[in-house]
Amino acid sequence: MIDTILVVQGPELKSVKRGLTPQLSQPKLLSLPIGAASVTRYLNNWQKRQDFSSHQPSTILVMGLCGSLSSQYQPGDVVIYNECVEYIEEGRSKKEEARRKKWMGTQTPINCKHYIDGSVLNPKSKDYSQLLRQNCDSVLTAKLQTHLKGKASLVTGLTSDRFIYKAAEKQILGKNTGAEVVDMEGFAILNFFAHLPVSVAIVRVVSDDCYHDLPNITSALTSSGNLQPLVLAIAMFRQPLPAFQLIRGSIQGLKVLQEVTTCLFTRHLQ
């Protein structure tokens, strides 16, 4: 049923690989960079390659980890996206915005105001109803729900153009957008395939709650969507308690991600 899996490079990719038990027929597994802009560039380049034109995917499953924006979801919980909302912060430079419009091919959403350090948003300064949205394929999503048999919750995901690490901001985003979880790629993927004959669904595992701050690892993320190990290690070392929360939640989330992959990719789902 699913011929292609898209998952962010690194630990998430490794967990999905481990979860794919040997079978006669396995889906194609593609490694993505981190972040909406990087993912869109990757997908544009992929579309131009011969393997895409000769073997265009028809059914794609996006897998990986996500953060919780709601007290209802804790590390280890499995979620299936019904839709995805795009969130762009205020303060983006004209150059960055022009680059986003070039790759995303969408209109500019209304800006969202927050303090300069991104720690707290002003919930009254934003008309969240105007955020751009993309739906997942309803038929594929329903099949995934049936296959997981109550082990996963249907949610609205929010895709941010930056790493949301403050608990206060996560809570406000959840309250004002109606989204329950946050990632950095979902909307970009759905937006890219919206005008192609491709069915896309998203299954993620929650790796952090909305009550604890995470380390700010923004400086470790390159413009090409890669994490710099040394810079990441320094950022984690300087913020030990948030780093502990990130590591503990990620370990739990990655374990469940592997289990979910094994559960999904059986002959019944194929």
C-alpha positions in Angstrom: 0.0 0.0 0.0 2.8 2.4 0.9 5.7 2.5 -1.6 7.8 5.3 -0.1 8.8 6.4 3.4 10.2 9.9 4.1 12.0 10.4 7.3 14.5 12.9 8.7 18.2 11.8 8.6 20.0 10.7 11.7 18.5 8.8 14.7 14.9 8.9 13.2 16.1 7.3 10.0 18.0 4.6 11.9 15.0 3.7 14.0 12.8 3.3 10.9 15.4 1.2 9.2 15.6 -1.1 12.2 11.8 -1.4 12.3 11.6 -2.5 8.7 11.7 -6.3 9.0 13.1 -8.3 6.0 10.4 -9.0 3.5 10.0 -9.6 -0.2 8.7 -6.1 -0.8 9.8 -3.1 1.2 9.0 0.6 0.6 11.7 2.9 -0.7 13.2 4.8 2.2 14.4 8.4 1.6 16.4 10.5 4.1 15.4 14.1 4.5 17.2 17.1 5.8 15.8 19.0 8.7 13.5 22.0 8.2 10.8 23.1 5.8 13.0 25.0 3.4 15.7 22.3 3.2 13.0 19.6 2.6 11.4 21.6 -0.2 14.8 22.0 -1.9 15.4 18.3 -1.5 12.0 17.4 -3.0 12.4 19.7 -5.9 15.8 18.1 -6.7 14.3 14.6 -6.3 11.5 15.4 -8.7 14.1 16.4 -11.4 16.0 13.1 -11.1 15.4 10.1 -13.3 14.3 7.8 -10.5 11.4 10.1 -9.7 10.2 10.4 -13.3 10.5 6.7 -14.0 9.2 5.5 -10.7 7.1 8.3 -9.3 5.7 7.4 -5.9 2.0 7.0 -5.5 1.7 6.5 -1.7 4.0 8.2 0.7 4.3 7.9 4.5 6.1 10.6 6.4 7.5 9.2 9.7 9.6 10.6 12.6 9.4 12.4 15.9 7.4 15.5 17.0 7.0 17.7 20.0 3.8 18.1 22.0 1.8 21.3 22.2 -0.9 19.8 24.4 -1.0 18.3 27.9 -2.9 15.4 26.3 0.3 14.0 24.5 3.4 12.8 26.2 6.7 11.2 25.0 6.0 7.9 23.4 2.5 8.7 22.2 1.9 7.8 18.5 0.0 10.4 16.4 -1.5 10.3 12.9 -1.9 13.7 11.2 -5.3 14.7 9.9 -3.9 18.1 8.6 -0.8 20.3 9.0 -0.6 24.0 9.7 2.2 26.3 8.6 3.7 28.6 11.2 6.1 31.4 10.2 7.6 33.6 12.9 7.8 37.4 12.6 11.1 39.0 11.9 12.1 37.0 8.9 14.3 39.1 6.6 13.1 39.9 3.1 15.9 37.8 1.7 14.8 34.8 3.7 11.1 35.3 2.9 11.9 35.6 -0.9 13.8 32.3 -0.6 10.9 30.6 1.2 8.3 31.8 -1.4 10.6 30.5 -4.2 10.8 27.0 -2.7 7.4 26.7 -1.0 5.4 28.3 -3.8 2.8 29.6 -1.4 1.4 32.9 -0.3 2.9 34.6 2.7 0.9 33.9 5.8 0.1 36.6 8.3 3.0 37.2 10.7 3.0 36.0 14.3 4.4 38.4 17.0 6.6 37.2 19.9 9.4 38.5 22.0 12.8 38.8 20.3 14.2 35.6 22.0 11.2 33.6 20.8 10.4 32.6 24.4 6.8 33.9 24.6 4.3 34.7 22.0 1.6 37.4 22.2 -1.6 35.3 21.7 -3.7 38.4 21.0 -1.6 39.7 18.2 -2.3 37.0 15.7 -5.2 35.9 13.6 -4.5 32.2 13.6 -7.4 31.4 11.4 -5.4 32.6 8.4 -2.5 30.2 8.8 -2.1 28.0 5.7 -3.2 24.4 6.0 -2.7 21.2 4.1 -4.7 18.0 4.6 -3.3 14.5 4.6 -4.9 11.9 2.3 -8.1 10.9 4.1 -8.2 7.3 2.7 -4.6 6.5 3.6 -5.0 8.1 7.0 -8.1 6.0 7.8 -6.3 2.8 6.8 -3.4 3.7 9.1 -5.8 4.3 12.0 -7.4 0.9 11.3 -4.1 -0.8 11.2 -2.8 0.7 14.4 -6.1 -0.3 16.1 -6.4 2.6 18.6 -2.7 2.8 19.3 -2.5 6.2 17.7 -4.5 9.5 18.0 -5.6 11.7 15.1 -4.2 15.2 15.4 -3.5 18.5 13.8 0.2 19.1 13.3 2.0 22.5 13.2 5.1 22.9 11.1 7.4 25.6 12.4 10.2 27.3 10.4 12.4 27.1 13.5 13.0 24.9 16.5 10.4 25.6 19.3 12.3 25.0 22.5 10.4 27.0 25.1 7.6 25.3 27.0 5.6 28.5 27.3 5.6 29.1 23.6 4.6 25.6 22.8 1.6 25.9 25.1 0.5 29.2 23.5 0.9 27.8 20.0 -1.2 24.8 20.9 -3.9 26.9 22.5 -4.1 29.4 19.6 -3.7 27.2 16.6 -5.6 24.1 17.7 -2.6 22.0 16.8 -1.5 19.2 19.2 2.0 18.6 18.0 4.8 20.4 16.2 7.5 19.4 13.6 9.7 21.2 11.1 8.8 19.4 7.8 5.2 18.2 7.6 3.5 21.1 5.9 6.3 21.5 3.4 6.0 17.9 2.3 2.2 18.0 2.1 2.4 21.4 0.2 4.9 20.0 -2.3 2.8 16.9 -3.2 -0.6 18.8 -3.1 -0.7 19.2 -6.9 0.7 15.8 -7.8 -1.1 12.4 -8.0 0.5 11.3 -4.7 -1.2 10.2 -1.5 0.6 11.4 1.6 0.0 10.5 5.3 2.0 11.4 8.4 2.7 9.2 11.4 5.0 10.6 14.2 5.9 9.7 17.8 6.0 12.4 20.5 9.4 12.9 21.9 8.9 15.9 24.2 6.1 17.3 26.3 4.8 20.9 26.5 5.9 21.5 30.2 9.7 21.4 30.0 12.1 23.6 28.1 14.4 22.0 25.6 17.9 23.1 24.8 18.1 25.8 22.1 20.0 23.9 19.4 19.2 26.4 16.6 22.9 27.2 16.2 23.7 23.6 15.4 21.4 23.5 12.4 22.9 24.5 9.1 21.1 26.2 6.3 21.2 22.9 4.4 19.3 21.1 7.1 22.1 19.2 8.8 23.1 19.1 12.5 26.7 20.0 13.4 27.7 17.4 16.0 30.2 19.6 17.8 28.0 22.7 18.0 25.1 20.4 19.1 27.2 18.9 21.9 28.3 22.4 23.1 24.7 23.6 23.2 23.6 20.5 25.1 26.5 20.8 27.6 25.6 24.5 28.4 22.0 23.5 29.1 22.1 20.3 31.1 18.6 20.1 32.4 16.8 20.9 29.1 19.3 18.5 27.4 18.4 15.7 29.8 14.7 16.2 28.8 15.5 16.1 25.1 17.7 13.0 25.4 15.3 11.1 27.6 12.3 11.9 25.4 14.1 11.2 22.2 15.3 7.8 23.4 11.7 6.9 24.3 10.3 8.3 21.1 12.8 6.5 18.9 12.1 3.2 20.5 8.4 3.6 19.9 9.1 4.8 16.3 10.9 1.5 15.6 8.0 -0.5 17.1 5.4 1.5 15.1 7.4 0.9 11.9 7.4 -2.8 12.5 3.7 -2.8 13.3 2.8 -0.8 10.1 5.0 -2.5 7.5 3.6 -6.0 7.6 2.1 -7.8 4.7 -1.3 -6.6 5.8 -0.4 -3.0 5.2 1.6 -3.7 2.1 
